[in-house]
């Protein structure tokens, strides 16, 4: 992921988020993504 110019806090947050996702078990990531997809579908 490329850094966002002028947004140091956002870059740190994105890096931390990516590190947390990469350290999560694969099944947990899939379940969370599916949950977010279901939430997104109910909002339309």
C-alpha positions in Angstrom: 0.0 0.0 0.0 1.3 3.4 -0.9 1.5 6.1 1.9 -1.0 8.9 1.8 0.8 12.2 1.5 0.3 14.6 4.4 -1.6 12.1 6.6 1.0 10.5 8.9 -1.7 9.4 11.4 -3.7 7.7 8.7 -0.6 5.9 7.4 0.2 4.6 10.9 -3.4 3.5 11.3 -3.4 1.7 8.0 -0.1 0.0 8.8 -1.3 -1.1 12.2 -4.6 -2.4 10.7 -2.7 -4.4 8.0 -0.4 -5.9 10.7 -3.4 -6.9 12.8 -5.2 -8.5 9.8 -2.1 -10.4 8.7 -1.7 -11.8 12.2 -5.3 -13.0 12.4 -6.2 -16.6 11.6 -7.5 -17.0 8.0 -11.0 -18.2 9.1 -11.4 -15.1 11.4 -10.6 -12.8 8.5 -13.1 -14.5 6.2 -15.8 -14.4 8.9 -15.3 -10.7 9.5 -15.3 -9.9 5.8 -18.5 -11.8 5.3 -20.1 -10.0 8.2 -19.1 -6.6 6.7 -20.5 -7.7 3.3 -23.8 -8.6 4.9 -24.0 -5.3 6.7 -23.2 -3.4 3.4 -26.0 -5.3 1.6 -28.6 -4.4 4.2 -27.8 -0.7 3.9 -29.0 -0.5 0.3 
